[in-house]
């Protein structure tokens, strides 16, 4: 039996659901990052003799600007072509394809958030912004804050940014920002995109599960043998039609779909290796033997580097106060 040490990763993205509103693990990580950053800011403001009550104002500027920057970063840096065709999805926490669904803001760019944070520092240090809805009022006036210039504010922002180690854990849960293939039995096989793409590719596919195949040999580039278990909605279809669908359509998805091909290697020149059986409910079940591509969990590597940097810099800053501008 082949010993396979990689992890098949496909967790639930939702912490809990209230009706049509889902609270995701990624959202929790963002909230914890912000709250943790606020506590660090309070400590820094207090230690440096700045008014602690200003932390709430500073945090509000940073929160607004980082969220806007994170969303705009996702729209313009990563998926401009998609959001050009779906502008409502860029503004609202919904998806319209393949059907309407409230999904929250799934696309938030860390780099966009960083740029937004820098803008927040400049605005907070140099302008006074007053806003209210009832009665509606918006005032924007230049006013420099005493003892809190842009360069001094870079320190609390830096510590807040390093709290982003929690965001990288959220990226890992979401199977985002995946690393390069390990070309070994170690690593993480991110299958959430594979499952989602296959299920959405055809109404004939009811569910998809991924398992390790301990009895097969490794594939090219040390890709690891796996089994894709497809449960089919086969009411009214003959077995010959289902076999044709698997050999032609499913084969094409595995070979040509980019989101699948990034995590599954199916040789284009080979006939699809599968078995077709029925379960207790008399639904057809196809077990496809193919190869998975374990990857480095770079989200966790980066998360650990952020955490170690945060601890090291905070220890150094706390013991050796820095001279600020």
Buried (B, 14 or more C-beta within 10 A) or exposed (E): EEEBEBBBBBEEBEEEEEEEEBBBBBBBBBEBBBEBBBEBBBBBBEEBEBEEEBBEBBBEBBBBBBBBBBBBBBBEEEBEEBBEEBEEBBEEEBBEEEEEEEBBBBBBBBEBBBBBBBBBBEBBBEBBBEEEEEEEEEEEEEEEBEEBBBEBBBBBBBBBBBBBBBBBBBBBBBBBEBBEBBBEBEBBBBBBBBBBBBBEBBEBBBBBBBEBBEEBEBBEEBBBBBBBBBBBBBEEBEEEEBBEBBBEBBBBBBBEBEBBBBBBBBBEEEEBEBEBEEEEEEBBBBBBBBBBBBBBBBBBEBBEEBBEBBEEBBEEBEEEEEEEE
